[in-house]
Amino acid sequence: MSEAGTADAVVTEGLTRRFGKLTAVDHLNLRVRAGELYGFLGPNGAGKSTTLRMLCGILEPSEGRGTVLGIDLVAQPERVKSAIGYMSQKFSLYDDLTAEENLTFYARVYMVPRAERGRRVARMVRLADLTGQEKKRAAFLSGGYRQRLALACAMVHHPRLVFLDEPTAGIDPVSRRNFWGVIRRLVEEGITVVVTTHYMDEAELCDTLGFIYQGKLIAHGTPVTIKAEAFRKPVIEVDAADLRRAMDLLGEWEAVEEVVKVGSRLRLILADEGGTVDGVVRYLGERGVAVGGAREVEPSVEDLFVSFVDAERKARLREQLRAVSA
């Protein structure tokens, strides 16, 4: 493997994990810069969690290699585990212990020196906005506080890199927002954060995104870069008198890649980058659907992901057809 630069927290080449005949992660080439918030975006079963478990030294790769904080994943997985923080989808808190006692327990597990434990625990309480909750047993904390406590436990040994596996799954929108405020504070302190999510609004908050689908990294870059360089198809919002009929018509039109209802409007991705608003209005008008307004809008992360996945599906279908006809 080529030497990672000092600005790289994670580097992988051809990282692969198979479970029998199933390839969960397929030759992943990844580079995460130190100090950035990197988001893995993908549907359930795409390979996000398997990737994180390999990067954490928990799961041995079937093929390929990588380094985390300069440590070889294959040769020194135990060193990786002690150098990073990891919050799994079902992070273990001890319900019969208070928030403070949970933090103290994990400080001992991570071998934080006794003289530093009290100071470190107090800092985690402040960082995760747990002030006033320290003496409550974990069993009686709300979902949002439990998630922040779990993050604080993963950070109590002050790692330079933390992996978060769908950390906000199952908590309410306000708690999700507060949790991401904590994540942003970590990044501002220079800590590298790698997070998996299938929430598109969370993906928008990341410095860099990796779109993963069926174990493959199908797109990578900053949200702005991906929108500008990798996505050129028009995204149009339409206000029509008969939304249901308009949606049916647009869904059948080969010029439209995807159409969804968003509030009182339709949002569609055109299949051809040469498509226009006028063309959409004309198509609906010729079929008796009056359009109150239509405009081209900036693509969202969800638009990008839907388009990339659709392109990947079509490419795989073409490969299957070529294999059958060969």
C-alpha positions in Angstrom: 0.0 0.0 0.0 1.2 3.5 -0.8 2.1 5.6 2.2 -0.9 7.6 3.6 -0.2 11.2 4.0 -0.3 12.8 7.5 -3.7 14.3 6.6 -5.3 10.8 6.1 -7.1 9.1 9.0 -8.3 6.2 7.0 -6.9 4.6 3.8 -8.1 1.3 2.2 -7.3 -0.5 -1.0 -9.5 -3.2 -2.3 -11.1 -3.8 1.1 -13.5 -6.7 0.8 -15.6 -8.8 3.1 -17.5 -12.0 2.0 -19.9 -14.1 4.0 -20.0 -17.4 2.1 -21.1 -16.5 -1.4 -22.4 -13.1 -0.4 -20.0 -10.2 -0.9 -21.0 -7.6 1.6 -18.2 -5.1 0.8 -16.7 -5.2 -2.6 -13.1 -3.9 -3.2 -13.5 -0.6 -1.3 -11.0 2.1 -2.0 -11.4 4.8 0.6 -9.5 7.8 1.9 -10.8 9.9 4.9 -8.9 13.1 5.8 -8.0 13.8 9.4 -10.4 16.2 11.0 -13.3 15.8 8.6 -16.8 14.6 9.1 -17.2 11.7 6.6 -20.6 10.2 5.9 -21.4 6.8 4.5 -24.8 7.0 2.9 -26.7 4.0 1.7 -29.9 1.9 2.2 -30.1 -0.9 4.7 -27.9 -3.9 3.7 -25.7 -1.7 1.5 -22.5 -2.7 3.4 -22.1 0.4 5.7 -22.0 -1.5 9.0 -19.7 -4.2 7.7 -17.3 -1.6 6.4 -17.2 0.1 9.8 -16.6 -3.2 11.6 -13.6 -3.9 9.4 -12.3 -0.4 9.9 -12.6 -0.8 13.7 -10.6 -4.0 13.7 -13.7 -6.0 14.8 -14.1 -7.9 11.5 -11.2 -9.4 9.5 -11.3 -8.4 5.8 -11.5 -11.3 3.3 -9.3 -9.4 0.9 -7.6 -6.0 0.6 -5.8 -3.9 3.1 -6.0 -0.6 5.0 -4.7 1.6 7.7 -6.5 3.5 10.4 -4.5 6.3 12.1 -1.5 4.8 10.4 -2.2 1.3 12.0 -2.4 -1.7 9.8 -5.9 -3.1 9.9 -4.9 -6.7 9.2 -1.7 -7.0 11.1 -2.7 -4.9 14.2 -6.5 -5.0 14.7 -6.1 -4.8 18.6 -4.1 -1.5 18.3 -6.8 -0.1 16.1 -9.5 -0.9 18.7 -7.7 0.9 21.4 -6.9 3.9 19.3 -10.4 4.7 18.1 -13.9 5.3 19.5 -16.8 3.2 18.2 -20.5 3.5 18.7 -22.5 0.7 17.2 -26.2 0.6 16.4 -26.8 -1.0 19.7 -24.2 0.5 22.0 -24.2 -1.2 25.4 -25.1 1.0 28.3 -25.5 -0.4 31.8 -29.0 0.5 32.8 -28.5 -0.1 36.5 -25.6 2.4 36.5 -25.9 6.2 36.4 -24.7 8.2 33.5 -21.6 9.2 35.5 -21.0 5.6 36.5 -21.3 4.4 32.9 -18.7 7.0 31.9 -16.4 6.0 34.7 -16.7 2.3 33.8 -15.8 2.9 30.1 -12.9 5.2 31.2 -11.5 2.2 33.2 -12.1 -0.2 30.2 -10.2 2.2 28.0 -7.5 2.4 30.7 -7.7 6.1 31.2 -5.2 6.8 34.1 -6.9 7.0 37.5 -5.7 10.5 38.1 -7.4 11.7 34.9 -10.7 9.9 35.1 -12.7 12.4 37.1 -11.6 15.3 34.8 -12.3 13.3 31.7 -15.7 12.2 32.8 -16.6 15.8 33.7 -15.5 16.9 30.3 -17.6 14.3 28.5 -20.7 15.4 30.6 -20.2 19.0 29.3 -19.4 17.9 25.7 -22.5 15.7 25.4 -24.8 18.2 27.2 -25.5 15.7 30.0 -25.3 18.3 32.8 -28.1 17.6 35.2 -28.4 14.0 34.1 -25.2 12.6 35.7 -26.9 10.9 38.7 -29.8 9.4 36.7 -29.7 5.7 36.0 -29.3 5.0 32.3 -32.6 3.1 32.3 -34.4 6.3 33.1 -32.8 8.5 30.5 -34.7 9.5 27.3 -33.6 8.2 24.0 -31.8 11.4 23.1 -29.8 11.5 26.3 -29.0 7.7 26.0 -27.5 8.3 22.6 -25.4 11.2 23.8 -24.3 9.2 26.8 -23.3 6.3 24.4 -21.3 8.8 22.3 -19.6 10.2 25.4 -18.7 6.7 26.5 -17.1 6.0 23.1 -15.1 9.3 23.4 -14.0 9.1 27.1 -10.5 8.0 26.2 -10.2 11.0 23.8 -9.5 9.1 20.5 -8.6 11.1 17.4 -11.0 9.1 15.3 -14.6 7.9 16.1 -16.8 5.6 14.1 -20.6 6.1 14.5 -22.9 3.4 13.1 -26.3 4.9 12.4 -26.2 6.7 15.8 -29.6 8.5 15.5 -31.7 5.5 14.4 -35.0 5.5 16.4 -34.7 8.8 18.1 -36.9 11.9 17.6 -36.0 14.8 15.3 -35.1 17.2 18.1 -32.8 14.7 19.7 -31.3 13.9 16.3 -30.5 17.6 15.8 -29.0 17.9 19.3 -26.9 14.8 18.7 -25.5 16.3 15.5 -24.6 19.4 17.3 -22.4 17.3 19.5 -20.8 15.6 16.5 -20.0 19.0 14.9 -18.3 20.1 18.2 -16.1 17.0 18.0 -15.1 17.9 14.5 -14.4 21.5 15.4 -12.0 20.1 18.0 -10.1 18.3 15.3 -11.5 14.8 15.8 -12.2 12.8 12.7 -15.8 11.4 12.6 -17.0 8.6 10.2 -20.7 8.1 10.4 -23.1 5.9 8.6 -26.7 7.0 8.0 -29.6 6.6 5.7 -31.1 10.0 6.7 -30.6 12.3 3.8 -30.8 15.5 5.9 -27.9 14.2 8.1 -25.9 13.4 5.0 -26.1 17.1 4.0 -24.2 18.0 7.2 -21.1 15.9 6.3 -17.9 17.4 4.8 -17.5 14.4 2.5 -19.9 11.7 1.4 -19.4 8.2 0.2 -22.5 6.6 -1.5 -22.4 2.9 -0.9 -24.7 0.4 -2.7 -24.5 -3.4 -2.8 -21.1 -3.2 -1.2 -19.6 -0.8 -3.7 -18.6 2.8 -3.4 -20.6 4.3 -6.3 -19.8 8.0 -5.7 -17.5 10.0 -3.4 -16.8 13.7 -2.7 -18.2 16.8 -1.0 -21.9 17.4 -1.5 -21.1 20.5 -3.5 -18.6 18.7 -5.7 -20.8 15.7 -6.4 -23.7 18.0 -7.3 -21.5 20.1 -9.6 -19.4 17.4 -11.3 -21.1 14.0 -11.0 -24.7 15.0 -11.3 -25.9 16.9 -14.3 -29.5 15.9 -14.7 -32.2 18.6 -14.1 -34.3 18.4 -11.0 -37.7 20.0 -11.4 -40.5 20.8 -9.0 -44.0 20.9 -10.4 -47.2 22.3 -9.0 -50.1 20.7 -10.9 -53.9 20.8 -10.5 -54.2 17.0 -10.5 -51.1 15.8 -8.7 -52.1 12.1 -8.8 -52.6 12.1 -12.5 -49.5 14.2 -13.1 -47.4 11.7 -11.0 -48.8 8.7 -13.0 -48.1 10.3 -16.3 -44.6 11.4 -15.4 -43.8 8.0 -13.9 -44.6 6.4 -17.2 -42.5 8.9 -19.3 -39.1 7.6 -20.3 -37.7 11.1 -20.0 -38.2 11.0 -16.2 -35.9 9.0 -14.1 -37.7 9.4 -10.8 -40.8 11.3 -9.5 -41.9 11.7 -5.9 -44.5 13.8 -4.1 -43.0 16.3 -1.7 -45.7 18.2 0.1 -48.1 19.8 -2.4 -45.7 19.4 -5.3 -44.0 16.8 -7.4 -40.2 16.6 -7.6 -38.7 14.8 -10.5 -35.3 13.9 -11.9 -35.0 14.0 -15.6 -33.2 11.1 -17.3 -31.5 13.4 -19.9 -29.4 16.3 -18.9 -30.9 18.2 -21.9 -34.4 18.0 -20.4 -36.2 21.3 -19.6 -38.9 22.7 -17.5 -40.8 23.7 -20.7 -40.7 20.1 -21.9 -42.3 18.9 -18.7 -45.0 21.5 -18.8 -45.7 20.8 -22.4 -45.8 17.0 -21.8 -48.4 17.4 -19.1 -50.4 20.0 -20.9 -50.8 17.8 -24.0 -52.3 15.2 -21.7 -54.8 17.5 -20.1 -53.0 18.3 -16.8 -52.8 22.0 -16.0 -49.5 23.1 -14.5 -49.7 26.0 -12.0 -45.9 26.4 -11.8 -42.7 24.5 -12.6 -39.1 25.4 -11.9 -35.6 23.8 -11.9 -34.2 23.4 -8.4 -30.8 22.4 -6.9 -30.5 18.7 -6.4 -30.6 17.4 -2.9 -28.5 14.5 -1.5 -31.5 12.3 -1.8 -31.8 13.2 -5.6 -28.1 12.3 -6.0 -28.4 9.0 -4.3 -31.5 8.0 -6.1 -29.9 8.8 -9.5 -26.6 7.0 -8.7 -28.5 3.9 -7.5 -30.7 3.9 -10.6 -27.6 4.1 -12.8 -25.9 1.3 -10.9 -29.0 -0.9 -11.2 -29.2 -0.3 -15.0 -25.4 -1.0 -15.4 -25.8 -4.3 -13.5 -28.9 -5.3 -15.6 -26.9 -4.6 -18.8 -24.1 -6.8 -17.5 -26.6 -9.6 -16.7 -28.2 -9.3 -20.2 -24.7 -9.5 -21.9 -23.8 -12.6 -19.8 -27.1 -14.3 -20.8 -26.6 -13.5 -24.5 -22.9 -14.4 -24.6 
